[in-house]
């Protein structure tokens, strides 16, 4: 009779300890999910700020020069396209743009 009582008591204690263990694992899993969601949310907010900054750049002055290419004769445009002038201008303008953006970041002056 006394042995059955202690067996039942130890079984209940084991059940409570098992429940606390499962509760700890569930809480840890929930906190891990919250932390990963927080990092994803922070990254998304940084990207929204970057999108807003890019959309606020005024490029209307550059668009007015777009029509100047059409004023050139067809032969000159053909030779320029064969030489790859359009690709070269794109590469050079991208490099200048990247350099200007890097100049805005502190401690990334890259020797200039």
N, C-alpha and C positions, 0 to 999 in steps of 0.2 A: 504494500500500500504506500509506504513512504517512497519506495523506488519509483513507483508510477507517478507520484506527485513531482519528484525531481525530474523525471524524464519529460513530463509535460511542461514543466517550468523551463527546462533547457531548450525544448522545442520552440516555446514561445519567444524566448530570448533570441534564439537563432533566426526566427522569422522576423523579429524586429530589426536585428542587425542586418539581415538581408534586405529588408525594406529600406533602411537608411542608406545602405550601399547603392541600391538602385536609384534612390532619390538623389544621392550625390552625383552619380553618373548622368542622370537626366538634367540636373542643374548645370553641370559642367558642359554638357552638350548644348544646352540652350544659351549659355554665356558665350560659348565658342561661335555659335551661329550669329548671335548679336554682334560680336566683335567683327566677324567677317562682313556682315551686312553694313556695319559702321564704316569699315574701310572702303567698301564699294560705294557707299553713299558719299563719302568725302571725295573719292576720285571722280564721281559723277558731277559733284558741285564744282570741282576745279575745272573740269571740261566745259561746263556751262559758262563759267567765267571766261575761259579762253574763247569760246564761240562768240560770246557777247563782245569781247575785245576785237576779234577779227571782223565781226559784222559792223563795228563802229568805224572802221577805217574807210576814209573817203577816197575812192579811186575814180571819181568822175573826171578829174583832170587827165588821167591816163586814157580814158575812153575816147576823149576828143582827138587823140593822136591816132586812133585806130583807122580813121578814114584816110589818113595820109598815104597809107600803103596802096590804096586803090588809085591814087593819082599817078602812080608810076606807070610807064609803058609796059605792055604785056611781055615784050622781050626781056626787059630788065627784071621783071618779076620771075620769069622762067629761069633765067640764069641764077638769080638769087636763091630760088628754091632748089636748083640743082647743086649749088654750092653748100646748101644747108644753113643759110643765114638765119632762117626762122628758128631752127633748133639751137643754133649758137646763141641767139639773142635770148631765148628762153633759159638756157643754162646759165648765162651770165647774169640775167636779171634775178634768177632764183638764188644764185650765189650771193649777190649783193643784198637781197632781201634777208637771207639767212644770217649774213654778217651783221646787218642792222639789228635784227632781233636778238642776236647774241650780245650785242653791245648794251642792250637794255638789262641784261641779267648781271647782277653784281658778282664780282670775282671771276668773270668769264671774259676777260678783255682779250685774251689770246695774243698778247704782245702788241696791241694797237691802241 
